[in-house]
Amino acid sequence: MRKTKIVFSLLILISSLHTILAQSEYANILDRTYLEYVDRLPTNLTSEKSIGVLIADTRDQAEQLAITAHPTFAKAGVDVVSYYHVDDLFAGKILSKPLADEFMKREIIQLIFLIKKSTGYRVVITPFAKNGDFVKHGKKAWQMESNQLSDIVDQLYRMSVSLERRNFLVSDAPEFGRFGHKVAGRRYEAYKPDLKTEKLAIPLELAITLPEEFQSKPGYEVVQNAIAEHNQQLAERNQQIKNAFVNYPYPHVFIEEVLTEKQLRDKGYYYVLDNVHITSNVIRNVLKYEKKQGVTDYIVVRMNEGKGEVVRINGDAPVYKFYVRNIPSDTYYLGAKWDADLTLLSSLNNHVQLLISEIR
């Protein structure tokens, strides 16, 4: 009876959130970030390195943005060393921090957002924030919108003529970011029986706050409204995730504040639930799964009413993968069966049911 209740609550959760999770959570990240827009390009745009951030409905459309814009960037001396889909920047702790560290090591100064909208295109240039968030409230930014992306980059080229140019060895073709990082800690494809007695910490997403110092700035209300809408979605999702664990039979606690790993340990929380969201191929490489030559699809055990349905998902499709990490030993527990799925809640459903069955 207990298992049935868990399955039922998770299925409701998945159904109700499917439409929300179908779109990129970060497609409107600039709308909920207060930036001070100016008319002039950054003076160091053609003398320092940049990263391209792509926002579009599909990854194919996103790559096309780079293919269209990069030749003109190269002609102008704008050194975009690589392009990433916006979701890649926030794929999860095991990828976001190494990626930010890599940007700092490569001395990245600017982020250039290329955005495909239903009404046209938008380009935004703003400094790379070295705080783990990639973009930061209050930074200056340049932007332009048009029905054609080529019109924007052509205008950028004409404006760049007045800038000092030190970038002369810019690649003619766009380079798309690749994740070669692997977790440093040990990993096991099984859950540890300790989870029967040790509390599992489940961090929830925290609401965004816009500092009061921006309240008197132009455009404050527009950004604040976008933040409020985003926070409402977070609150609903967090509550539904809580509901999904109502009948979880083992100790667990929801973390609703910013806590360092030391603070988690001090509170007695040694196991933490986390997830990563990117393609299966990248996830399996980062989490050090055995590489299988010639494999294009991965078999997922999709749990439904206590039974596992075998589903094939292409390795290049973005999925969510949950795992449990032991903080003191930096050990990753991944599960005996591959449970990564297309939506966060479907993946959570797989994870919870398989976790219960493994450590029972």
C-alpha positions, 0 to 999 in steps of 0.5 A: 500500500505504501509503494502504491501511494508513492507511485500515485503521488509522483505520477500526479506530480509528473503530469501537472509539471510536464508543460512547465518543464517542456521549456528551458528554465533559463530561456528568460534568465536575462528578463529576471536579471537587472542589467544597466543597458547602454548604447555603446559596445564594451570597449574591450569587446575586440581585445578580450575573450568572450563566450557565446550563450545560445537561447532557442527552442531547440539545440539545433536552432541554438547552434544555427544562431552561432553559425549565422553570427560567428563569421561576422564576429570573427571579421570584427575581431570579437573572439568568441572562443566557444558557444554553449546552450544556456542550459549548459551553464546551469546543468548542475553543480558537477558541471556549472562550477568546473565550467565557471572555473574554465571560463576564468582560466581562459580569461573570459571577460564577456558573455554574448547572448544570442537569443531566438524569440518568437518575434525575432532575435536579440543579442545581449553583451554583458560581463561574465560574472565570476560568482557562479551565476554567470550573470549578475544584477547591476552589470552594464550591458549592450543589446539590440533586437531585430527581425533578422539576426544578421542585421544585429551582427552587421550593426555590431560590426559597424560599431566595432570599427571604433574599438581597439582591436587586439584579437587577430587570430579568431577562428572562422568557424564557431566552436561549441563547448564540450564537457570533458570534466569527470567527477573526482570522487568515487562512484558506485552504481548502487545505493548504500544501505545507510540511507535506511537510517541516515537522513537524505538532504533534499535541497530545494530551489531558492527564490530570487531576490532583487536587491533594494538598491535597484528599486529606483532604477529604470525598468525595475518593475519589469524585472521584478515582475519576471522574478515574481513569476519565476519564484511562483513556479519555483514555489509550486515545484518545490511544494510538489517535490515535497509532496512526492516524498510524503510517503518516502519511508526513510529519513529525509529533510528538505533544505530551504536555505543556502548551506555550505557543505560544512554546515550540512555536515555540522547539522548531521546531513551527510547524504545529499540528493542532487541532479544534473541536466544535460545529454545522457552522453555527457552525464555518463562521461562526467559520472564515469560510466563505462563507455560503450562503443557504437551505442546511440540510445540508452535503455531507461527503466521508467517506473510506473505503478511499481513496475519498470517500463523499458524505454530507449532515449537517444544519447544526445537528448537532454535528460535529468539524472538524480544521484546521491552524494556522500559529502564527507567522502565525496562519493557518488551513488548512482543507482544500479539501473539507468534512471535518467529521463526527459523531465525532472519529475519523471526522473525523480519518480524513477529515482525514488522507486528504484532507491526504495527497491534497492535499499529495502 
